[in-house]
Amino acid sequence: MKKFEYQIISYPMDKKTSLIAMQDDLNARGREGWEVVSISSSEFAHLGHTAFLKREIAEGAGAK
């Protein structure tokens, strides 16, 4: 049976470049095997976003 580990990351939107920084961070995590499964935005986009990520745990390895 597959096993997964999860991360929840908050990205405050307080700068013009915040979306670019968010994209860069998510791309870096993607290279580490993380996959975005959902993003929740605040009612007011300038307050921020929360990203939910998962990655499969290799057989015999524990979650970090």
Secondary structure, 3 states (H helix, E strand, C coil): CCCEEEEEEEECCCCCCHHHHHHHHHHHHHHCCCEEEEEEECCCHHHCEEEEEEEECCCCCCCC
